[in-house]
Amino acid sequence: MEKIQNTLSFDVFCGARYCHQTRVPTMKSYFVLALLLSFLSSTFAFTHASVQFPKVSGGARLGKLSAGPAVLDRPETVEKVDEKVGKDDATERDPRNDSGGWEIRLFNDPFNKREFVARCLSTICGKSDSESYQIMMEAHSNGMGVVGRYMFEIAELYHGSLQENGLMVDMVPVEEE
C-alpha cells in the first residue's frame, strides 16, 4: 500500500495521471515530460564552452560582465570595383529563351477519363472549367488540343506536371509571326 502512495504522490508532482486498471501513463504525462525536457534543453543549451560571443571594444566579450558600457566594433567594409562589361564579353543567349514562346499540346489517350483530363488542366494550368473542357474535347475529337502558349520556364513546369499526372503532352517552340 505504501508503494502505491509513493507512486501516486510522484504522479501528482509530475502532473501525470495513470489509468486505474492497467497503470499505463496517459498522453498528458508524455506531454508534461516532453515539455520538461524541452525546457531543460533550452536552459542548458548555451552554457557549453564552445559558444562564441561577438567581440566588443576593449577586448571584452558580451558574455562576460564588464565595468563599462559595451560598444560593438565597426564592421569591416569592402570597396567595390566597378568593372564595365565590354561588348566582347557579351553573354551567350540561350536559344530556348529567344523564341516567341512554347506551346503545350495535349494528345488524346485511351487511358485517362475525360473528367480527369479536364480537372488536371484546371488545377495545374489554371484554366477555367469551360476552357479545360473545350481543350479536352478538342484533343478527344481531333487527336490533339493546344493547352496554351507560355514562356519556357512556365511551359516546362506545366509540361512536367501534366506528364506526372499521366497525360500525353508535349512542348514545342513557336516562332512569332
Secondary structure by P-SEA (a helix, b strand, c coil): caaaaaaaaaaaaaccccccccccccaaaaaaaaaaaaaaaaaaccccccbbbbbcccccccccccccbbbbcccbbbbbbbbbbccccbbbbcccccccbbbbbbbbbccccaaaaaaaaaaaccccaaaaaaaaaaaaaccbbbcccccaaaaaaaaaaaaaaccbbbbbbbbcc
